[in-house]
């Protein structure tokens, strides 16, 4: 059984979770997409503040050109997703600690918007998960996978 099975069966409620795994994001996305869901990788390597976060998310998810590069626009885009329709969504956010450490207040806002997006899609019967790798300790994010292979 895959460590992601609790997402696919919804034994793990949609939400934002810490990803503790040695598996690469590309391999995880292949498994997710084989399940019929859309998977997006947010490369947080260069994300250090709100503008770079918004740009990285828009780029990873392929937001339409009219995306407004602000928190309200992010919330609206995450509640739309008509350009990337799927039975479910998973965002894998690599190196989240860089943004969280550099701009903790902005990271809290970003995390809140991501949590709200997960809740929005849950009320519409579509699973939406955000898996963060590298988030700072004590951020209140639970663990979704603990596969060491």
Residue frames as a rotation matrix with the C-alpha (Angstrom) as fourth column:
UNK 1
0.580 0.815 0.000 0.00
0.815 -0.580 0.000 0.00
0.000 0.000 -1.000 0.00
UNK 2
-0.135 -0.582 0.802 1.25
0.550 -0.717 -0.428 3.47
0.824 0.383 0.416 -0.89
UNK 3
-0.643 -0.173 -0.746 1.97
0.742 -0.385 -0.549 5.98
-0.192 -0.907 0.376 1.85
UNK 4
-0.939 0.330 -0.097 -0.31
-0.344 -0.903 0.259 8.36
-0.003 0.276 0.961 -0.09
UNK 5
-0.649 0.714 -0.261 -3.25
0.461 0.643 0.612 5.95
0.605 0.277 -0.747 0.10
UNK 6
-0.370 0.552 -0.747 -4.79
0.826 -0.172 -0.537 7.81
-0.425 -0.816 -0.392 3.09
UNK 7
-0.689 0.147 -0.710 -5.16
-0.313 -0.943 0.108 10.84
-0.654 0.297 0.696 0.78
UNK 8
-0.857 0.312 -0.411 -6.73
-0.357 0.216 0.909 8.84
0.372 0.925 -0.073 -2.02
UNK 9
-0.443 0.706 -0.553 -9.18
0.656 0.675 0.337 7.13
0.612 -0.213 -0.762 0.35
UNK 10
-0.030 0.340 0.940 -9.71
-0.250 -0.913 0.323 10.37
0.968 -0.225 0.113 2.32
UNK 11
0.479 0.053 -0.876 -8.77
0.761 0.471 0.445 8.71
0.436 -0.880 0.185 5.61
UNK 12
-0.528 -0.600 -0.601 -6.64
0.748 -0.663 0.004 11.83
-0.401 -0.448 0.799 5.95
UNK 13
0.541 0.808 -0.232 -8.84
0.626 -0.571 -0.530 14.92
-0.561 0.142 -0.815 5.71
UNK 14
0.353 -0.388 0.851 -7.90
0.723 -0.465 -0.512 17.46
0.594 0.796 0.116 3.03
UNK 15
0.962 -0.084 -0.259 -5.54
0.121 -0.721 0.682 20.06
-0.244 -0.688 -0.684 4.42
UNK 16
0.498 -0.866 0.048 -1.96
-0.596 -0.383 -0.706 21.25
0.629 0.322 -0.707 4.72
UNK 17
0.979 -0.173 0.108 0.50
0.055 0.734 0.677 18.61
-0.196 -0.657 0.728 5.92
UNK 18
0.182 -0.981 -0.066 4.21
-0.862 -0.192 0.468 18.20
-0.472 -0.028 -0.881 6.46
UNK 19
0.898 0.006 -0.440 5.74
-0.288 0.765 -0.576 15.74
0.333 0.644 0.689 3.98
UNK 20
0.173 -0.839 0.516 8.38
-0.825 0.163 0.541 13.58
-0.538 -0.519 -0.664 5.63
UNK 21
0.848 0.128 0.514 9.74
0.158 0.865 -0.476 11.36
-0.506 0.485 0.714 2.90
UNK 22
-0.260 -0.961 -0.097 12.86
-0.047 -0.088 0.995 10.61
-0.965 0.263 -0.022 0.93
UNK 23
0.007 0.341 0.940 10.76
0.910 0.388 -0.147 10.14
-0.415 0.856 -0.307 -2.19
UNK 24
-0.916 -0.395 -0.070 11.25
0.315 -0.815 0.487 12.85
-0.249 0.424 0.871 -4.77
UNK 25
-0.327 0.821 -0.468 8.44
-0.329 -0.564 -0.758 15.22
-0.886 -0.094 0.455 -5.63
UNK 26
-0.411 0.142 -0.901 8.44
-0.910 -0.001 0.415 14.04
0.058 0.990 0.130 -9.25
UNK 27
-0.886 0.046 -0.461 7.86
0.016 0.998 0.068 10.42
0.463 0.052 -0.885 -8.20
UNK 28
-0.707 0.669 -0.231 5.12
0.336 0.030 -0.941 11.43
-0.623 -0.743 -0.246 -5.79
UNK 29
-0.284 0.599 -0.748 3.44
-0.702 -0.662 -0.264 13.48
-0.653 0.450 0.609 -8.53
UNK 30
-0.683 0.010 -0.731 3.57
-0.606 0.552 0.573 10.51
0.409 0.834 -0.371 -10.90
UNK 31
-0.880 0.375 -0.290 1.74
0.466 0.801 -0.377 8.39
0.091 -0.467 -0.880 -8.32
UNK 32
-0.493 0.710 -0.503 -0.79
0.076 -0.541 -0.838 11.15
-0.867 -0.451 0.213 -7.65
UNK 33
-0.312 0.353 -0.882 -1.47
-0.875 -0.468 0.123 11.73
-0.369 0.810 0.455 -11.34
UNK 34
-0.875 0.022 -0.483 -1.76
-0.207 0.885 0.416 7.98
0.437 0.464 -0.771 -11.98
UNK 35
-0.721 0.649 -0.244 -4.62
0.566 0.347 -0.748 8.15
-0.401 -0.677 -0.617 -9.49
UNK 36
-0.067 0.714 0.697 -6.36
0.926 -0.215 0.310 10.72
0.371 0.666 -0.647 -11.72
UNK 37
0.702 0.243 -0.669 -5.55
0.556 -0.775 0.302 13.80
-0.445 -0.584 -0.679 -9.68
UNK 38
0.649 -0.535 0.541 -3.49
0.151 -0.607 -0.781 16.87
0.746 0.588 -0.312 -10.60
UNK 39
0.565 -0.577 -0.590 -0.19
0.757 0.076 0.649 17.39
-0.330 -0.813 0.480 -8.85
UNK 40
0.761 -0.335 0.556 1.84
0.048 -0.825 -0.562 20.59
0.647 0.454 -0.612 -8.78
UNK 41
0.240 -0.768 -0.594 5.33
0.970 0.220 0.108 21.17
0.048 -0.602 0.797 -7.43
UNK 42
0.955 -0.019 0.295 6.11
-0.043 -0.996 0.074 24.55
0.292 -0.083 -0.953 -5.91
UNK 43
0.176 -0.965 -0.193 9.87
0.805 0.254 -0.535 25.03
0.566 -0.061 0.822 -5.94
UNK 44
0.958 0.280 -0.056 10.46
0.248 -0.717 0.651 27.12
0.142 -0.638 -0.757 -2.86
UNK 45
0.203 -0.972 -0.121 14.21
0.979 0.201 0.026 27.24
-0.001 -0.124 0.992 -3.31
UNK 46
-0.730 -0.487 0.480 14.09
0.543 -0.840 -0.027 30.94
0.416 0.241 0.877 -4.23
UNK 47
0.290 0.905 0.312 10.95
0.332 -0.401 0.854 31.83
0.898 -0.144 -0.417 -2.25
UNK 48
-0.635 -0.595 -0.492 11.90
0.692 -0.155 -0.705 34.26
0.343 -0.789 0.510 0.51
UNK 49
-0.855 0.389 -0.342 8.96
-0.119 -0.791 -0.600 36.70
-0.504 -0.473 0.723 0.65
UNK 50
0.041 0.996 0.077 5.39
0.030 0.075 -0.997 37.31
-0.999 0.043 -0.027 -0.45
UNK 51
0.383 0.147 -0.912 6.18
-0.827 -0.385 -0.410 38.36
-0.411 0.911 -0.026 -4.07
UNK 52
-0.574 -0.655 -0.491 8.44
-0.803 0.567 0.182 35.38
0.160 0.499 -0.852 -4.72
UNK 53
-0.746 0.406 0.528 5.91
0.016 0.804 -0.595 33.03
-0.666 -0.435 -0.606 -3.10
UNK 54
0.280 0.929 -0.240 3.04
-0.236 -0.176 -0.956 34.34
-0.930 0.325 0.170 -5.22
UNK 55
0.146 -0.316 -0.937 5.16
-0.985 -0.131 -0.109 34.08
-0.088 0.940 -0.331 -8.37
UNK 56
-0.846 -0.533 0.032 6.25
-0.531 0.846 0.043 30.51
-0.050 0.019 -0.999 -7.54
UNK 57
-0.440 0.770 0.462 2.66
0.117 0.559 -0.821 29.38
-0.891 -0.307 -0.336 -6.88
UNK 58
0.454 0.632 -0.628 1.33
-0.512 -0.391 -0.765 31.06
-0.729 0.669 0.146 -10.02
UNK 59
-0.172 -0.626 -0.761 4.10
-0.983 0.158 0.093 29.49
0.062 0.764 -0.643 -12.09
UNK 60
-0.916 -0.240 0.322 3.70
-0.304 0.938 -0.167 26.00
-0.262 -0.251 -0.932 -10.59
UNK 61
-0.332 0.885 0.327 -0.08
0.324 0.432 -0.841 25.94
-0.886 -0.173 -0.430 -10.94
UNK 62
-0.779 -0.029 0.627 -0.18
0.626 -0.098 0.774 27.68
0.039 0.995 0.094 -14.29
UNK 63
-0.096 0.763 -0.639 -2.43
0.527 -0.506 -0.683 30.50
-0.845 -0.402 -0.353 -13.13
UNK 64
0.495 0.364 0.789 -4.02
0.867 -0.267 -0.420 32.53
0.058 0.892 -0.448 -15.92
UNK 65
-0.404 -0.756 0.515 -2.22
0.740 -0.601 -0.301 35.74
0.537 0.260 0.802 -17.00
UNK 66
0.118 0.529 0.841 -4.77
-0.090 -0.837 0.539 37.90
0.989 -0.140 -0.051 -15.18
UNK 67
0.392 -0.035 -0.919 -3.62
0.840 0.421 0.342 36.58
0.375 -0.906 0.195 -11.76
UNK 68
0.788 0.167 0.593 -3.27
0.077 -0.982 0.174 39.67
0.611 -0.091 -0.786 -9.55
UNK 69
-0.161 -0.962 -0.221 -0.16
0.415 0.137 -0.899 38.76
0.895 -0.237 0.377 -7.49
UNK 70
-0.498 0.025 0.867 -1.80
-0.729 -0.554 -0.402 39.48
0.470 -0.832 0.294 -4.11
UNK 71
-0.938 0.078 0.337 -3.36
-0.183 0.714 -0.676 37.42
-0.294 -0.696 -0.656 -1.30
UNK 72
-0.027 1.000 -0.013 -6.95
-0.483 -0.024 -0.875 37.95
-0.875 -0.017 0.484 -2.46
UNK 73
0.270 0.060 -0.961 -6.05
-0.957 0.126 -0.261 36.92
0.105 0.990 0.091 -6.00
UNK 74
-0.779 -0.581 -0.238 -4.32
-0.532 0.812 -0.239 33.80
0.332 -0.059 -0.941 -4.65
UNK 75
-0.673 0.600 0.434 -7.40
-0.164 0.451 -0.877 32.82
-0.722 -0.661 -0.205 -2.65
UNK 76
0.298 0.823 -0.484 -9.62
-0.691 -0.164 -0.704 33.42
-0.659 0.544 0.519 -5.69
UNK 77
-0.042 -0.392 -0.919 -7.37
-0.935 0.339 -0.102 31.44
0.351 0.855 -0.381 -8.04
UNK 78
-0.933 -0.354 0.059 -7.15
-0.347 0.849 -0.399 28.49
0.091 -0.393 -0.915 -5.66
UNK 79
-0.410 0.867 0.282 -10.94
-0.087 0.271 -0.959 28.44
-0.908 -0.418 -0.036 -5.43
UNK 80
0.338 0.490 -0.803 -11.29
-0.829 -0.249 -0.501 28.43
-0.445 0.835 0.323 -9.22
UNK 81
-0.441 -0.708 0.552 -8.86
-0.339 0.701 0.628 26.01
-0.831 0.090 -0.549 -10.89
UNK 82
0.651 0.757 0.060 -10.99
-0.209 0.254 -0.945 25.85
-0.730 0.602 0.323 -14.07
UNK 83
0.467 -0.570 -0.676 -7.78
-0.866 -0.143 -0.478 25.83
0.176 0.809 -0.561 -16.14
UNK 84
-0.642 -0.726 -0.247 -6.67
-0.619 0.681 -0.392 22.63
0.452 -0.099 -0.886 -14.35
UNK 85
0.322 0.886 0.335 -9.83
-0.934 0.240 0.264 20.64
0.153 -0.397 0.905 -13.66
UNK 86
-0.599 -0.512 -0.616 -9.29
-0.349 0.859 -0.375 17.33
0.721 -0.010 -0.693 -11.90
UNK 87
0.369 0.717 -0.591 -10.86
0.213 0.554 0.805 14.86
0.905 -0.423 0.052 -9.50
UNK 88
0.847 -0.170 -0.504 -8.40
0.496 -0.086 0.864 15.99
-0.190 -0.982 0.011 -6.82
UNK 89
0.642 -0.635 0.430 -5.39
-0.153 -0.656 -0.739 18.24
0.751 0.409 -0.518 -6.27
UNK 90
0.701 -0.537 -0.470 -2.08
0.658 0.232 0.717 17.97
-0.276 -0.811 0.515 -4.47
UNK 91
0.745 -0.568 0.350 0.45
-0.314 -0.761 -0.568 20.79
0.589 0.313 -0.745 -4.16
UNK 92
0.576 -0.676 -0.459 3.90
0.817 0.489 0.306 19.73
0.017 -0.551 0.834 -3.07
UNK 93
0.888 -0.254 0.382 5.75
-0.228 -0.967 -0.113 22.73
0.398 0.014 -0.917 -1.68
UNK 94
0.434 -0.835 -0.339 9.49
0.802 0.529 -0.278 22.09
0.411 -0.151 0.899 -1.50
UNK 95
-0.568 -0.823 -0.026 11.78
0.716 -0.479 -0.508 24.16
0.406 -0.307 0.861 0.78
UNK 96
0.437 0.841 0.320 8.90
0.498 -0.522 0.693 25.87
0.749 -0.143 -0.646 2.61
UNK 97
0.434 -0.316 -0.844 11.26
0.866 -0.113 0.487 26.67
-0.250 -0.942 0.225 5.48
UNK 98
-0.616 -0.726 0.308 12.99
0.783 -0.606 0.137 29.39
0.087 0.326 0.942 3.45
UNK 99
-0.278 0.625 0.730 9.83
0.098 -0.737 0.669 31.50
0.955 0.258 0.144 3.23
UNK 100
0.655 0.624 -0.426 8.63
0.435 0.149 0.888 30.56
0.618 -0.767 -0.174 6.73
UNK 101
0.161 -0.697 -0.699 11.93
0.966 -0.035 0.258 31.56
-0.204 -0.716 0.667 8.32
UNK 102
-0.750 -0.550 0.366 12.49
0.640 -0.743 0.195 34.75
0.165 0.381 0.910 6.31
UNK 103
-0.722 0.596 0.351 8.92
-0.497 -0.800 0.336 36.13
0.481 0.068 0.874 6.51
UNK 104
-0.940 0.297 -0.169 7.01
0.341 0.784 -0.519 34.29
-0.022 -0.545 -0.838 9.27
UNK 105
-0.410 0.838 -0.359 4.01
-0.171 -0.457 -0.873 36.66
-0.896 -0.297 0.331 9.22
UNK 106
-0.145 0.315 -0.938 3.64
-0.979 -0.183 0.090 36.35
-0.143 0.931 0.335 5.44
UNK 107
-0.853 -0.180 -0.491 4.12
-0.269 0.956 0.117 32.56
0.448 0.231 -0.864 5.68
UNK 108
-0.787 0.617 0.017 1.28
0.228 0.316 -0.921 32.42
-0.574 -0.721 -0.389 8.21
UNK 109
-0.076 0.765 -0.639 -0.96
-0.647 -0.525 -0.553 34.30
-0.759 0.372 0.535 5.75
UNK 110
-0.381 -0.133 -0.915 0.04
-0.876 0.369 0.311 32.00
0.296 0.920 -0.257 2.89
UNK 111
-0.984 -0.014 -0.175 -0.58
0.042 0.949 -0.312 28.91
0.171 -0.315 -0.934 5.02
UNK 112
-0.524 0.847 -0.093 -3.98
-0.050 -0.139 -0.989 30.26
-0.850 -0.513 0.115 6.06
UNK 113
0.001 0.500 -0.866 -4.99
-0.930 -0.318 -0.185 30.77
-0.367 0.806 0.464 2.42
UNK 114
-0.636 -0.289 -0.716 -3.81
-0.581 0.790 0.197 27.25
0.509 0.541 -0.670 1.55
UNK 115
-0.937 0.347 0.041 -5.82
0.197 0.621 -0.759 25.79
-0.289 -0.703 -0.650 4.46
UNK 116
-0.219 0.899 -0.379 -8.89
-0.413 -0.438 -0.799 27.74
-0.884 -0.018 0.467 3.32
UNK 117
-0.217 0.089 -0.972 -8.48
-0.969 0.097 0.226 26.41
0.115 0.991 0.065 -0.24
UNK 118
-0.934 -0.142 -0.328 -8.38
-0.112 0.988 -0.108 22.86
0.339 -0.064 -0.939 1.09
UNK 119
-0.697 0.715 -0.055 -11.56
0.204 0.124 -0.971 23.51
-0.688 -0.688 -0.233 3.06
UNK 120
-0.181 0.620 -0.764 -13.28
-0.788 -0.556 -0.265 25.16
-0.589 0.554 0.589 0.10
UNK 121
-0.428 -0.037 -0.903 -12.66
-0.777 0.525 0.347 22.18
0.461 0.850 -0.254 -2.17
UNK 122
-0.994 0.089 -0.060 -13.70
0.108 0.836 -0.537 19.73
0.002 -0.541 -0.841 0.56
UNK 123
-0.393 0.907 -0.151 -17.13
-0.160 -0.229 -0.960 21.38
-0.905 -0.354 0.235 0.66
UNK 124
0.199 0.415 -0.888 -17.34
-0.939 -0.178 -0.294 20.78
-0.280 0.892 0.354 -3.09
UNK 125
0.839 0.228 0.494 -16.40
-0.212 0.973 -0.090 17.10
-0.501 -0.029 0.865 -2.83
UNK 126
0.755 -0.652 -0.073 -12.95
0.044 0.162 -0.986 17.53
0.654 0.741 0.150 -4.39
UNK 127
0.710 -0.548 -0.442 -9.90
0.632 0.219 0.744 16.57
-0.310 -0.808 0.502 -2.32
UNK 128
0.633 -0.560 0.534 -7.23
-0.040 -0.713 -0.700 19.26
0.773 0.422 -0.473 -2.14
UNK 129
0.791 -0.462 -0.402 -4.00
0.565 0.299 0.769 18.68
-0.235 -0.835 0.498 -0.22
UNK 130
0.653 -0.721 0.230 -0.88
-0.488 -0.633 -0.601 20.77
0.579 0.280 -0.765 0.29
UNK 131
0.825 -0.480 -0.300 2.21
0.566 0.704 0.430 18.80
0.005 -0.524 0.852 1.29
UNK 132
0.787 -0.564 0.249 5.05
-0.519 -0.824 -0.228 20.96
0.334 0.050 -0.941 2.57
UNK 133
0.617 -0.702 -0.355 8.60
0.732 0.678 -0.069 19.80
0.289 -0.217 0.932 2.87
UNK 134
-0.434 -0.890 0.140 10.98
0.713 -0.434 -0.551 21.77
0.551 -0.139 0.823 5.04
UNK 135
0.432 0.630 0.645 8.42
0.025 -0.723 0.690 23.68
0.901 -0.282 -0.328 7.12
UNK 136
-0.509 -0.672 0.539 9.66
-0.485 -0.294 -0.824 25.01
0.711 -0.680 -0.176 10.42
UNK 137
-0.637 0.211 -0.742 9.01
0.594 0.747 -0.298 23.10
0.491 -0.630 -0.601 13.63
UNK 138
-0.651 0.431 -0.625 6.06
0.541 -0.315 -0.780 24.14
-0.533 -0.846 -0.028 15.73
UNK 139
-0.929 0.280 -0.241 4.05
-0.369 -0.740 0.562 25.46
-0.021 0.611 0.791 12.79
UNK 140
-0.266 0.897 0.354 1.03
-0.571 0.149 -0.807 23.30
-0.776 -0.417 0.473 13.60
UNK 141
0.169 0.283 -0.944 1.27
-0.955 0.284 -0.086 21.22
0.244 0.916 0.318 10.44
UNK 142
0.526 0.090 0.846 0.67
-0.458 0.868 0.192 17.49
-0.717 -0.488 0.498 10.89
UNK 143
-0.623 -0.776 -0.099 2.57
-0.580 0.374 0.723 14.73
-0.524 0.508 -0.683 9.07
UNK 144
0.468 0.814 -0.345 0.94
-0.837 0.283 -0.468 13.01
-0.284 0.508 0.813 6.09
UNK 145
0.832 -0.240 -0.500 3.66
-0.097 0.824 -0.558 10.58
0.546 0.513 0.662 5.07
UNK 146
0.538 -0.686 0.490 6.43
-0.731 -0.089 0.677 8.99
-0.421 -0.722 -0.549 7.03
UNK 147
0.966 -0.196 0.171 7.96
0.255 0.839 -0.480 6.77
-0.050 0.507 0.860 4.33
UNK 148
0.462 -0.871 -0.168 11.71
-0.368 -0.361 0.857 6.58
-0.807 -0.334 -0.487 4.68
UNK 149
-0.104 -0.514 0.851 12.34
0.598 0.651 0.467 4.81
-0.794 0.558 0.240 1.38
